[in-house]
Amino acid sequence: MSGIHLPSEIEVVNVGLSLFADEVREQGRPVIQVDWRIPAEGDPKLVAALGRLYGRHSPAIDEANAEVARRLDKGSPKLVEIEPAAKVVPGVDDRTILHSGPAIVWEEMCDPLRRSVRAAVMAEGWAGTPDAVDDLVAHGDVRLEPANHHAAVVPMASAIGPTAPMLVVDNEAGNTRAFSSINQGPGEVAWFGRETPAAVERLVFLREVAGPLFADCLREADTIDVFTLASQGLQMGDEMHMRTQATTNLLIRSLLPQLMSLDNSRSVELGRFLASNHLFYLNLAMAGAKSLTLWAEQVEGSSVVTTMSRNGTTYGLRLPGNDKWFITDSPPVGKAIYYAGYGPEDGAPDIGDSAVLELCGLGGSAAAASPAVATFVGGTMRDAIALTEDMYRVCVARSSRFKLPALDFRGTPIGVDVRKVVELGIAPKVNTGILHARDGTGQVGAGVAEAPIACFRDALLDLDRRLTG
């Protein structure tokens, strides 16, 4: 055929099935594979809802999302005091136990959370044995409430009573206040699903020693800027979920004069506790994040997730301007490393309120800053960066304060958009520990859990119904 000149050098862009790209690559030609999938896996109801939410509703949603992202990025959480839960947490009375995750009845609680509730009740002095706790709960003498319903967040299988000391964090810009318990530390502890005498004693120590002494230090130091310290820790290898060691050290350094001046015979115990607790800052970062999501929740019509939480049985999320939970089964922790002698069959499903961090640009969103996380997602920093890159794809903005050195100081992704999660089929990744599912051993590993897509689809359809009418 005259007049037609075929190129001698061919470069290929393949969209969709990677099979074709593999064939071209095997022939020695350059090829770029574009990972494209049918939106929402082709589900007609979801595709129609996406059409409306990206279509006629998009201007209003985008405006609301921009405001949510601004609040998540610009709020300034400060630790202002430490007080017993019954004194400061709204709705907590003298027979309330707060727990992680969505609401759940005692009969459906996973084993680690039940054990933690027992430890909390015994620490309160309401019962002397685990069996006696079961009787109290069965007769309705203990009220079990999600921490999230009381502006609070607690990690892993935490359960806390009315006398537990609470970190009180204020976000002045949004006039919101959030709470979290003091981190219990490593070892034989209730937040890892232990109900032993040592686990109960740790809760008593926090109430009688660590809480009051730490509160004394804080009164002398005024306030602690939660996210200013977190942003520094991020540059030192913390992503603020699986690893908070650097930020914990920064906090101790900032309070060192007050710690040294404590005139108390038990101050050495507090020093030992802080020195051995590399996750101490976790709860403080969570309370900071919660104070921002509480502010963001006030924006109507946004598609950005403001609650993401799990109790070891169910996984739930909420959207702004809507108290409704969208709930599905809590998933196993997929990408994981187990302690010697343990494996996937021993691990409880994903648990804890700490996924609030991923909503604010920390945790999985900041994986690219943490070599410690790389160990769990493939072993290289490239793998950790890929986890963060996935979060960019489903988020609406970038943080102006949490910067990633490995990505030329790009801000971490913030604001998980339920539309993007459903469209792309990319669920948020959450860095987390793994607890034993059955026997009260405690922590048996750590890893990265993927949020279940089902609750995002339900939230998307509900948002479409509310906006479309």
PyMOL commands that set and color helices and strands:
alter all, ss='L'
color gray80, all
select helices_A, chain A and resi 18-26+39-42+44-53+58-74+85-88+106-108+111-124+130-138+147-150+190-192+197-221+226-234+245-254+256-260+267-276+280-296+344-346+354-356+358-360+363-369+371-374+381-394+405-407+418-424+453-468
alter helices_A, ss='H'
color red, helices_A
select strands_A, chain A and resi 12-15+31-34+77-84+96-99+143-146+159-160+165-171+176-181+224-225+307-311+314-318+326-329+335-338+351-352+395-404+410-416+429-435+443-450
alter strands_A, ss='S'
color yellow, strands_A
deselect
rebuild
show_as cartoon
